[in-house]
Amino acid sequence: MVQKEYEKLHETTKSEKIEFVKQTLEDLLDSSLMKERRIVGDMTAYKKIHGIPYPEDEKNVLADKKQQYAKEITQARIEQIRINSLLRQILAIKNRIGTYSSGTVNEVKNELPEDDFSVIEEFFEIDAIKQFGNVPALRQTLNELTIQRRDLEEVDGLQDNAPEMLLNARRFMQTKNALRQSVTSAIEELRDKHMQLRAHEKEFADEMEKIQRQSEQLSEIEDTLKNFEREMAVVRKSTEEIHDRLNEVNIEQALPFGMHEPLKRSSIAYLPGSPYFPDKRVIFQQGMLVFAVVFIALLGVLFLFNGNLSTQRPSFASCKTLSEGKSSGPPPEQTKAQG
């Protein structure tokens, strides 16, 4: 009867504890899931505020722009270096010729005699001018007019005032002026191109600074999102642990009562059916056995103790002989000698 009441009370208490633990775990699980939803909502809102739903894609886009802008800036600087080199060559030619006041071809005299055409030809040392526009065709035309003029003078024997000679001179002057204008245009184009390259470089440098600022902002955004992710990882781990523990409690609650109880049916307590009497014969035998063991041990100890004393102290007979020798005095021979 007592056993049954105990089992009933224990089962009731156990069920209440399990139910309390189960309810607590369910509350903790709901709270943890709510935290996960809150973190996800905060991350989504944060991305929407900054207009970056996919930070990794934005990072790749910025990296591509950086690479493209850096390439444009490098090309512009290289081209500026090349044009600066050409302009320095032009300046050296002007200084060598000494016919320009401020360094522009437009300041050459309007009418150049034929013997001063070498002033223009100095600039043909620069490939960028020699190959510019229609300069090659004009130079070829000048060469043909020069040959024609020589043929008219030497072969036909014409004078300068002959119609053919006047036409040749007019065409030669027109071609030479056109060539001079082409050289001027080539130099001006180099300068204009240099200014355009400087503006081009500055434009891409400004864009590069913007991309750099955007990259810094994106880095800050990524750091914030990583903090969200770390917080999410901690909450999810807690959620998993709570969920696992809740499953264990559900399994424990579903098990039959006897499968998880400390008391079993085979160990039920009961009162003896008759009075208990001790077995005197067994008690006597055990007592005699203990006495015999103690007695033998004492004998062994006494035997060892007496053996140690006999080896350390002299015997009684030796002690008696020694005392008699001391009391009898010196021997007879020693007495006679003294007398």
NUKE-10245 format. One line per 8 residues: number of its first residue (from 1); their letters; for each residue x negated, y negated, z negated of C-alpha. Coordinates in steps of 0.5 Angstrom, whole numbers, plus 2048, in hexadecimal, padded with zeros to 3 digits. Layout:
# NUKE-10245
NUM) A) X Y Z ~ ...
//
This chain:
# NUKE-10245
1) MVQKEYEK) 800 800 800 ~ 7FA 7FB 7FE ~ 7F7 7FD 804 ~ 7FD 7FC 809 ~ 7FE 7F5 805 ~ 7F7 7F3 806 ~ 7F7 7F5 80E ~ 7FD 7F1 80F
9) LHETTKSE) 7FA 7EB 80B ~ 7F3 7EC 80F ~ 7F7 7EC 815 ~ 7FB 7E6 814 ~ 7F5 7E2 812 ~ 7F1 7E4 818 ~ 7F6 7E3 81D ~ 7F7 7DC 81A
17) KIEFVKQT) 7F0 7DA 81A ~ 7EF 7DD 821 ~ 7F5 7D9 823 ~ 7F2 7D2 820 ~ 7EB 7D4 824 ~ 7EF 7D5 82A ~ 7F3 7CE 82A ~ 7EC 7CB 828
25) LEDLLDSS) 7E9 7CD 82E ~ 7EE 7CC 832 ~ 7EE 7C5 830 ~ 7E7 7C4 831 ~ 7E8 7C7 838 ~ 7ED 7C2 83A ~ 7E9 7BC 837 ~ 7E2 7BF 83B
33) LMKERRIV) 7E6 7C0 841 ~ 7E9 7B9 840 ~ 7E2 7B6 840 ~ 7E0 7B9 846 ~ 7E6 7B6 84A ~ 7E4 7AF 847 ~ 7DD 7B0 849 ~ 7DF 7B2 850
41) GDMTAYKK) 7E4 7AC 850 ~ 7DE 7A7 84E ~ 7D9 7AA 853 ~ 7DF 7A9 859 ~ 7E0 7A2 857 ~ 7D9 7A0 856 ~ 7D8 7A3 85D ~ 7DE 79F 860
49) IHGIPYPE) 7DC 798 85C ~ 7D5 799 860 ~ 7D8 79B 866 ~ 7D3 7A1 866 ~ 7D7 7A8 866 ~ 7D1 7AC 869 ~ 7CB 7A9 866 ~ 7C6 7AE 869
57) DEKNVLAD) 7C9 7AC 870 ~ 7C8 7A5 86E ~ 7C1 7A6 86C ~ 7BF 7AA 873 ~ 7C2 7A4 877 ~ 7BE 79F 873 ~ 7B8 7A3 874 ~ 7B9 7A3 87B
65) KKQQYAKE) 7BA 79C 87C ~ 7B4 79B 878 ~ 7B0 79F 87D ~ 7B3 79C 883 ~ 7B2 795 880 ~ 7AB 796 87E ~ 7A9 799 885 ~ 7AC 792 888
73) ITQARIEQ) 7A8 78E 883 ~ 7A2 792 885 ~ 7A3 791 88D ~ 7A4 78A 88C ~ 79E 789 888 ~ 79A 78D 88D ~ 79C 789 893 ~ 79B 782 88F
81) IRINSLLR) 794 785 88E ~ 793 786 896 ~ 796 780 898 ~ 792 77C 893 ~ 78C 77F 896 ~ 78E 77D 89D ~ 790 776 89A ~ 789 775 897
89) QILAIKNR) 786 777 89E ~ 78A 772 8A2 ~ 787 76D 89C ~ 780 76F 89E ~ 781 76E 8A5 ~ 784 767 8A4 ~ 77E 765 8A0 ~ 77A 768 8A5
97) IGTYSSGT) 77D 764 8AB ~ 77E 75E 8A7 ~ 783 75B 8AB ~ 789 75B 8A6 ~ 78B 756 8A0 ~ 78F 75B 89C ~ 78F 761 89F ~ 795 762 8A4
105) VNEVKNEL) 794 763 8AB ~ 799 75E 8AD ~ 794 759 8AC ~ 790 75B 8B2 ~ 78F 755 8B7 ~ 795 755 8BC ~ 791 756 8C2 ~ 78B 75A 8C1
113) PEDDFSVI) 786 75A 8C7 ~ 784 761 8CA ~ 77D 761 8C7 ~ 781 761 8C0 ~ 785 767 8C1 ~ 780 76B 8BC ~ 784 767 8B7 ~ 78A 76B 8B8
121) EEFFEIDA) 786 772 8B9 ~ 783 772 8B2 ~ 789 774 8B0 ~ 789 77A 8B4 ~ 784 77D 8AF ~ 78A 77F 8AB ~ 78E 785 8AD ~ 795 782 8AA
129) IKQFGNVP) 794 77C 8AF ~ 791 77F 8B5 ~ 797 784 8B5 ~ 79D 77F 8B3 ~ 7A3 77E 8B8 ~ 7A1 77C 8BF ~ 79A 77B 8BD ~ 797 781 8C1
137) ALRQTLNE) 79B 77F 8C7 ~ 799 777 8C7 ~ 792 779 8C6 ~ 792 77E 8CC ~ 796 778 8D0 ~ 790 773 8CE ~ 78B 778 8D1 ~ 78E 779 8D7
145) LTIQRRDL) 78F 771 8D8 ~ 788 771 8D7 ~ 786 776 8DC ~ 78B 773 8E1 ~ 788 76C 8E0 ~ 781 76E 8E1 ~ 783 772 8E7 ~ 786 76B 8EA
153) EEVDGLQD) 780 767 8E8 ~ 77A 76C 8EB ~ 77E 770 8F0 ~ 783 76B 8F3 ~ 77F 765 8F1 ~ 784 761 8EF ~ 784 75B 8EB ~ 787 759 8E4
161) NAPEMLLN) 78C 755 8E8 ~ 78F 75A 8EC ~ 796 75C 8EB ~ 794 764 8EA ~ 78E 761 8E5 ~ 793 75C 8E1 ~ 799 762 8E1 ~ 793 766 8DE
169) ARRFMQTK) 791 761 8D9 ~ 798 75F 8D7 ~ 79A 767 8D6 ~ 793 768 8D2 ~ 795 762 8CD ~ 79C 764 8CC ~ 79A 76B 8CA ~ 794 769 8C6
177) NALRQSVT) 799 764 8C2 ~ 79E 76A 8C1 ~ 798 76E 8BF ~ 797 769 8BA ~ 79E 769 8B8 ~ 79E 770 8B7 ~ 797 770 8B3 ~ 79B 76B 8AE
185) SAIEELRD) 7A1 76F 8AE ~ 79D 775 8AC ~ 79A 771 8A6 ~ 7A0 76E 8A4 ~ 7A3 775 8A4 ~ 79E 778 89F ~ 79F 773 89A ~ 7A6 773 89B
193) KHMQLRAH) 7A6 77B 89A ~ 7A1 77A 894 ~ 7A6 775 891 ~ 7AC 77A 892 ~ 7A8 780 88F ~ 7A7 77C 889 ~ 7AE 77B 888 ~ 7AF 782 88A
201) EKEFADEM) 7AB 784 884 ~ 7AE 77F 87F ~ 7B5 782 881 ~ 7B3 789 880 ~ 7AF 787 87A ~ 7B5 784 877 ~ 7B9 78A 878 ~ 7B4 78E 875
209) EKIQRQSE) 7B5 78A 86F ~ 7BC 78B 86F ~ 7BB 793 870 ~ 7B6 793 86A ~ 7BB 78F 865 ~ 7C1 794 868 ~ 7BC 79A 866 ~ 7BB 797 85F
217) QLSEIEDT) 7C2 796 85E ~ 7C3 79D 861 ~ 7BE 7A0 85C ~ 7C1 79D 856 ~ 7C8 7A0 858 ~ 7C5 7A7 859 ~ 7C2 7A6 852 ~ 7C9 7A4 84F
225) LKNFEREM) 7CC 7AA 853 ~ 7C6 7AF 850 ~ 7C8 7AD 849 ~ 7D0 7AE 84B ~ 7CD 7B5 84E ~ 7C9 7B7 847 ~ 7CF 7B5 843 ~ 7D4 7B9 847
233) AVVRKSTE) 7CF 7BF 847 ~ 7CF 7BF 83F ~ 7D6 7BE 83F ~ 7D7 7C4 844 ~ 7D2 7C8 840 ~ 7D6 7C7 839 ~ 7DD 7C8 83D ~ 7DA 7CF 83F
241) EIHDRLNE) 7D8 7D1 838 ~ 7DF 7CF 835 ~ 7E2 7D3 83B ~ 7DE 7D9 83A ~ 7DF 7D9 832 ~ 7E7 7D8 833 ~ 7E7 7DE 838 ~ 7E3 7E2 832
249) VNIEQALP) 7E8 7E0 82D ~ 7EE 7E2 832 ~ 7EB 7E9 833 ~ 7EA 7E9 82B ~ 7F1 7E7 82A ~ 7F4 7EC 82F ~ 7F0 7F2 82C ~ 7F4 7F7 827
257) FGMHEPLK) 7F3 7F5 820 ~ 7EF 7FB 81E ~ 7EA 7FA 823 ~ 7E7 7F4 820 ~ 7E8 7F5 819 ~ 7E3 7F7 814 ~ 7E7 7FC 810 ~ 7E9 802 813
265) RSSIAYLP) 7EE 807 812 ~ 7E9 80C 810 ~ 7E6 808 80B ~ 7ED 807 807 ~ 7EC 806 7FF ~ 7EF 80B 7FB ~ 7F0 80D 7F3 ~ 7ED 814 7F1
273) GSPYFPDK) 7F2 81A 7F0 ~ 7EE 81C 7E9 ~ 7EA 819 7E4 ~ 7E2 819 7E6 ~ 7DD 81D 7E2 ~ 7D6 81D 7E2 ~ 7D2 823 7E4 ~ 7CD 825 7DE
281) RVIFQQGM) 7C9 82A 7E1 ~ 7C7 826 7E7 ~ 7C5 820 7E2 ~ 7C1 825 7DD ~ 7BD 827 7E3 ~ 7BC 820 7E6 ~ 7B9 81E 7DF ~ 7B5 824 7DE
289) LVFAVVFI) 7B2 823 7E5 ~ 7B0 81C 7E3 ~ 7AD 81E 7DC ~ 7A9 823 7E0 ~ 7A6 81E 7E5 ~ 7A5 818 7DF ~ 7A1 81D 7DB ~ 79D 820 7E0
297) ALLGVLFL) 79B 819 7E2 ~ 799 817 7DB ~ 795 81D 7DA ~ 791 81B 7E1 ~ 790 814 7DE ~ 78D 816 7D7 ~ 788 81B 7DB ~ 786 816 7DF
305) FNGNLSTQ) 785 811 7D9 ~ 781 816 7D5 ~ 77C 817 7DB ~ 77B 810 7DC ~ 779 80F 7D4 ~ 774 816 7D4 ~ 770 813 7DA ~ 76F 80C 7D6
313) RPSFASCK) 76E 80D 7CF ~ 768 812 7CC ~ 76A 818 7C8 ~ 76A 819 7C1 ~ 764 81E 7C0 ~ 760 819 7C4 ~ 762 814 7BF ~ 760 818 7B9
321) TLSEGKSS) 759 81A 7BB ~ 757 813 7BD ~ 759 811 7B6 ~ 755 816 7B2 ~ 74F 815 7B6 ~ 74F 80D 7B4 ~ 750 80F 7AD ~ 74A 814 7AC
329) GPPPEQTK) 745 80F 7AD ~ 73E 810 7B1 ~ 73B 816 7B2 ~ 735 81A 7AE ~ 730 818 7B2 ~ 731 811 7B2 ~ 731 811 7AB ~ 72B 814 7AA
337) AQG) 728 80F 7AF ~ 72A 809 7AB ~ 727 80C 7A4
//
